[in-house]
Amino acid sequence: MWNFDGVACAAALELGNPVFFFHSNHLFYGFLGFLFWKALSPWGLLRALPALQLFTSLLSAAGLTGVYFLTHRLLSDKGLALLLTLCVSAAAVVWVWSVEAQVYALGFLAISWATYVLVLPERPGKWFWVGGLHAGAVLGHIVHVLWIVPALYWLIKENPHARSIKIFAYLLTLGLGTIVPYALVIGFIILPHQDTRWLLKWLMGSAALNPHSVFQWHFAGWTGPLVWAGTTLRVFWGSFWPYQSNTPVACWILTALSAGTLAILLRASLKVKTDAWWVFSVLWLGTYAVFFWTWEPMTECYRMTDVIPLAILLALGVKAFRTPPRRMDFIIAGARHPAALELAHTDLSDE
């Protein structure tokens, strides 16, 4: 598709001006992409665009690896976790923006591993890791500041003791991990080469993309939620994308089968709707949804990270079919507490 964002980033890298390596909305993608390109240029990748396409694919693959470990922790089944991860990777929003040069794969990588560390048992330094990985996601794209809502829910829900210390460790690492890189880029890259007026324009990021470079929120009006809902179809299925006007009938049949399976599994996940995993995922999806109702709700690539909480919900749905309903609470708890899982397995074998 030759995505214009990817072409613009590649052009910025080939110009070689370090000011253009850093975008305020996605601080590190261009810079890390430049390092990747230069590292591979001796082996034949002489142009920045194919290097960025490869870089993006590797970022997405690493992020999907995090999704695999996350779903494996929930399902305790390597085969099912791998199958579910492959299904997620085939969602249109993932595979399209994993082969185009696009910035959102970097945030996807960091937020998937932040989620995996978040749900691990308590251990020394855990919340510094969560905060650091969350900061990495914010440096991938600033929208991931919103992840603080589901993360704090999980922290408070699953940690009845020493909450304040854990919250402090998490927020301190998140704050410093975000603010310090921005300050360094501004102090050593932006200001030495540009004036303060250009700095203000730089800070506005995509909101300054207009003829007069003034702040302009990309609001879609009161129809934003409806537009967002329509875009949700394109998150899953390429059949609904506007770039292919001749979708074969067989593809529509597969789309219908896929949609039916998705609906069944999401409905099955409602059996554990009071569990922390389910609430965490819905809270994540809802927080991002409310924001994107107001900012470019028609843009698919923003929704790439939605597949992580959706993968959790689908895993809960799969587990609901594999487990007698009255044992679900033990099995779900077992994902966090092995003793509870062992007790549940013992009870099931006795029956």
N, C-alpha and C positions, 0 to 999 in steps of 0.2 A: 504493500500500500504506500510505501514511502511516506510514512507518517511525518507531518511537517515539524513536530517537536523534535523527532530524531534527526531530521535533516538539519534543523537549526542548531542543535547541539553539536553535530558533527562539523558543521561549518565553523562554529565557535572554536572547536578544538584545533581545526586546521589553521585558523587565523593565528593561533599561538599566543594571544594576549591573555594572561592569567586572570584578568578581570572578568573575562567571559566564561571562565571555567566554573564559576560559582553563581548559582541562581538562588535568590532568597527563599523561594518556595521549596526547592529541592537542592539543598546546599552542596552535597557531595557527589551526586551522580556524575556530573561533568568532569570533576577533578579525578575521581577514581576511574572513570572511563578513559581519560587521557593517559593515566599511568598504565592501564591495561593495553591500550592501543600502542603506546611506545614500547612496552615490553614485548609485544608480538610483531611489531613492524619489521624486525630483522628476519622474521620467518615468512614474509610475504604479504602481511596485512598493511598495505601502504596507505590506504585511505581510512579515514576515521569511521565512516558509516558502517561498513561491514564489521569492523572491530566492535562498535557499540551494539550491533545486533547480536553478535556472539556473546558479548559481555552480559547483555540483558538476558539471554537464554540461560547462561550459567547462574545468574542471580536467581532467576525463577526456579531453576532446578534445585538450588540450595534451599530456597524457601519451601518448596514442596517436600524436601527431605524433612524439614521441621514439622510439616503437616503430618507426614508419615509417623514420626516419633510421637506426636501428640495423639493421633488416633490409635496408635498401638497401645499407648498407655491406657486409653479408655476401653479399648476392645480386648486387650490381652490376646490378640490373634494377629500374627504377622501377615498371613495371607489376606485376611479381611482388611487390615490397615493398608496394605499395599494396593488392593483393589479399589478401596475408597479414595486413596490418594491419586490413583490413575484416573478415576472418574472426575475428581476435582480438577486435575490437570487438563482434562478434555473440555471443561467449561469454556465457552467462547471467550470470556473476558480474560482467562488465563492464557490460552494458547495463542490468541492474536497478539496480546501485548507481551508475550515471551519471545516472539520472533521478530518483532519490530523494535527499533531502538526507542525505548520509552523509560521514563524515570521511575515509574511506580514499582518496578520489580525490586529496586533496592529497599524501599520501605516494606514491601511484602516479605522479603528475606528476613529483615530484622524483627518485624512484628510476629512472624510465625515462631521464631525461636524465643522471643520474649514470652509468648504464650506458653510454649513448652516448659520453660523454666518456671513460669508462674505457677503451674499446676503440680510441680514436683514437690515432694515432702520437704518440710522445713530443714534447713541446714545452715551452718554459718556462712554469711555473705550472700545468701540467696537474693535478698532484696536489693543489694547493690548490683547484682547481675541483672535482675529484672529492670531496674532503673537505667542501667547502662545500655541494655538492648533496646529499651523503649526510646532512649535518647538517639540511638542509631537509627531507629525508624523515623523519628522526627527529622533527623538530618537527611534521611531518604526522601521524605516529603512532610512538610510542616503540618498537614492535616492530621497526622497521627498523634498530635497532642490530645486529640479526642479520646484516645485509648485509655487515658487516665481514669475515665468513668468506670468501665468494666473492671479495670485492674484494681482500683480501690475497693470496688464491691467484693471482688474475690479475696482481697487481703483482709477486709473486715469480717467477711462471712466465715472464712476458713481459719482465722487466727484469733481465738478468743483471748489469748494472753500476749502481753507486750506489744499491743497493736501500735501504740504511739511510736515506739522505737523503730518498728518495721516501716511504718509510714514515713518517718523521718529519713531513714536510710534510702528508701525508694525515691522520695521526692528530691532529696539532696542530690543523689546520683543523676536523676533525670534532669534536674535544673542545671547542674554544672556541666553535664554531658551535652546539653543543648546550648547554653549561653556561652560557654568558653569557646567552642569552635566558631560560633557566629562573631564573637568579639575579635578573635584572631583574624578571621577573614576580613572583617571591616577595617581593623587597625593596620594590617600588614599588606592587604591586597587592594581593597576598594579605595580608601582615603588617600593613599600615596599616589594614586593614578587618576582620581576623579575628585570633583568638588562636592560639597555637601548637598547641593541640589540634585546631583546625579545619585548620591547616596539615598536620598529620600525616594527617588524614583525606583531605585534598586530594592529598597525595603518594601515597597508596595507590590513588587513582583507582578503576577499575572493581573492584578487589579489595575495596573497602570497600562495595560495593553489597549490603548485607544489613541486617536490622533493627537490629543493634547497631553497625554501622559499624566492625567489626573486620576485620583482614586475613583474607581467605578466598580461597584459590586455586581457580579454577573448574575443578577436576580432574574428568575424566570416568571415572576408574578405569582399570583395565588394558585395557578395551575401547577406549580412546582411539584407537589406530591403526586399528581396524576402523571406528569412527565417522568418522574422518578420511577413510578410503578411500571410504566411502559418500558423504560430502560432496563428494568429488572429482567424482562424476558431476554434481552440481549446479553445479560450477564451469563446466562446458561447456554443459550442456543444460537448458533450462527444463522439458523434459518430465518431469524427475525432481523438480521442486520440489513441495512439499506444498500450494501455494496454488491449484492448478488440478486439480480431480478429474475433469475430462472432457476429457482431451487427445485431439484427433482422431487417427484412424488415420494420416492423411497426415503428421502431425507425428512420429509414431513411426517411420514409414518414413524421413523425412528425418533423424531422430536416428540411425537405424541406418547410413545412408549416411555421415553425418558421423563417427560413431564409427569406421567402417571406414577412412575416409580418414585420420583422426587416427592410428589404429594403424599404418597403412602408412607414413606419413611418420616417425613416431617410430621405427619399426623401421629404416627407411632411414638415419636419423641415426646408428645404431649403427656404420655403416661408418667413422665418424670419431670413435669413442668415446675415442680417446687424444688428440684435439685439445683445445687449451685452451678453445675456445668450448664444446665439449660438456661437458667436466669442470666448467667454471665454472657452466653452467646447472644441471647435476645437483646440484652442491654447493649452489647457491642453493636449489633446491627441497627438498633433503634437510635443510638447516639449518632452514628455516622449518617443515618437516613435523615434525621432532622436537619443536620447541617447541609446535606446535599439537596434537600428540598429548596434551599435558598441559593445554592451556588451550582450552576451548570448541571442541573439534574439529568440532562440528556447525555452527558459524557460518560462513556462506558468504562474507560480505563481507571477512573477514580474508584471503581467498585471492585478492583482486583482483590483487595484484602478481605472483602465480604465472604470470600469462599472459605476462609479459616473458621469463623464461627459456624458457617453453614456445614462444614465438614464435621464439626462437633455434633451439631444437631442430627445429621445423617447417621453418625456413629451411634448416637443414643437411640435413633429409630431402629437401626440394625440390631442393637443389643436388646431392644424391647421384643423383637421377634424371636431372639435366641433364648430368652430367659423368661420363666414363669413370672407374671406380673407381681406376685406378692414377694418375689425374691429380688426384684429390681433394686430396692434400696440397699441391700447388702452388696450387690455386685457393683453398683455405682460407687458406693463407699469404698469398695475394695480397690478401685483405681487409685485411691489416695491412701488407704490403710490396708496393707496386705493381710493383717490378722482378720479383718472383717471379710475379706475375699476368701480366705481359707475356711472360715466358719460357714460361709454361704455354700461353698463347694461341698463341705462335709454334710451339711443338711440335705442338699440336693441328692447326693449319692445315697444317703440313708433312705430317702423316699423312693 
